[in-house]
């Protein structure tokens, strides 16, 4: 049986979609438009709603892109989303997350070798991905203790929700992983094996 992403042809690239694709590549600092967005181009209205969520939450704000990408890898793995896990694994490699940290995020949904501040944020975001009702004032107190502002705590909550949302979309459509992401991950593994 074919999957949605192989049944639905990538949408026609109209001038407005081409503009969106350019914004996606620029904001993600990606050398290509990820297949995820190409598939959603078949429904321009949906694409125009989906992309700003990522632009505002993942690529903007006070919390570092590195930490947000780490959160995304952990949630993607937990949600069993091969596409998001692969895509954000590749982005993590491009922004300095170590292979060991990525393996921990994939296998344990945490990063014991990250800084205590990063680990606290990842663990909080993961807990919310499992049970969004679990948040409390204690979380704000703990994360403030690690140096996060209330604004940053809200960004972490938004990132957790975005991770759940995007993995839902990618899992439902069974997006095929881009060859560019696969090559980046394979290249990293080859380099590690040769070191």
N, C-alpha and C positions, 0 to 999 in steps of 0.2 A: 504494500500500500504506500502510495506517495504521501509525502508530508506537505503541509500547507506551503512551505517556502519553495517546494519544487512544483507545486500545482500552480501557484500564482506567479505569473511572470513579473519581473521587476517592472514597476510602473514607468510610463513614458516620462522622460526627463524634460519637463517643460522648463521654461526660463525660471519660474519661481522655485521649482524643485532643484534646479541646478544651483540657484543661489543658496538654498538651504544646504545642499551638499557641500558647497564651499565653506559655509559657516561651520558645519560639522567638522570638516577636516581641519580648519583653522583652530577651532576651540579645543578639539581633542589632540591637536598636534599630530595628526595621523597622515601618513603618506597616501592614503586612499580613503574613499568613502566606505565605511564598514557595510557589509552585506545586510546587517540589521536594518539600516536606514534605506538601502536600495529596495528591499522587499516591501517596506512600509510605504514606499512611494506610489504603490498601486492605489493607496487611499490618501491622497494629498491632505485632506482635512485631518486625518489621524496623525500623519507625519508632522503636520504643523502644530499639533498638540503635544506629541511625544517628545520632539526634539528640545523645546524650551525647558522641559523638566530637567533634562540632563545638563543643558547649558548653564542653567542657573544654580543647580545643586552640585553637580560634579566639578564643573570647570570654573566656578566663581566662588566668592565668599572668603571668609577669614581662615577656615580650616584648610590645611594644605591639600593639594591635589594628591600627593603621595598617600596621605592617610586615608583620603576618600577612596582611592583605588584599592588600598589594602582592605578596607571595609567591603568594597564591592566584590573582591575575590572571595572573601570568607562567606559572604551571603550567597554568592553564586554557587559555591561548592555545596553549602548547606541545602540550597534549594534544588540541587541537581541540575543546574543549568550549564551544560557544556559550552554553549556559545559564549555566555557572559564570562564564565570562568576563564576561557581561553583568551578572549579579547582583552580582559582586564589584567590577566597574567602578563600578556605582551606589553600592555601599557605600564605595568609595574616595573618590568625589566627596563623600560626606557627611562624611568625616572628614579632609579637607584634603589629599588627594593631588592634585597638579596634573594638568591634562589632558595636559601634555607628558610627565609621568612615566608616566601610564597608557598613552599611546600607545607609549612605549618598552617598557613591560612587555608590551604586546600584540604589538608587532612585533619586538622584540629579546630579549625575556625577561629584561631587566635594566633598571636605572634609572640611567643615567649621571649624572643631575642630582640624585639622592638623596644623602644624606650618605654618606661612605665607609663608615661603620658599616652603614647600611641596605643599601648596594650589596653589601657583602661577604656579608651574610646572605642576600640574594636570590640572589646567584650560587651560594652554597653549596647552598641549597635546590633551585635549578634543576638543579645538577649531580647531586644525589641523585635528583631526579625522572627524569633521563635514565638514571642508572646508580647504584643504591643501593650497589653494591659499591665505589664510588670514595672513600668516606670514609676518613679516616686521622687519626692523631694530629696531623699538620700542620694539619688543619682547626681542631682545638681551639686549637692554638697561635696560628694567625692570628686566629681570632675572639676569643680572649682579648685579643689585642693591640688589637682594636677596642673592647674594654670589655665584651664579653659574658662572663657567668659560665658555668660548665659547665652549670648548670641551664637557662640560656637557650639554650645550644647544643643541648641535648636538645629543648627546645621547638621550635627551628627544624627539627630533624630530624623531629619529630612533625608539624609543619605541612606539611613537604614530603610526608610520607606521607599525611596527610589530604587534601592537594590531589589526589594521584594517586587515592586511594580515591573521593572525591566526584566527580571528573570521570568515573571509571569508571561510577558509578551513574547520573549524569546523561546520559552518552553512551549507555549501554545502554538507557535508558528514553526517550531523546530528549525530555526535558522541554521544554515550550513556555515561552519567556521571558515572565515576568509583565509586564503592561502598565505597572505601576508602575516597574519597572526601566527599561523602554524610555523612558518619559516623562522620567525623571531624566537619562538619557544624552542624549536629544534636547534637553532644556532646556539642558543644559550646552553642547552644541555650538552651539545658537542664540545663547546669551549670548556665547560666544567669537567667533562670526561678527560679532556686532553691536558688539563692543568695538573 
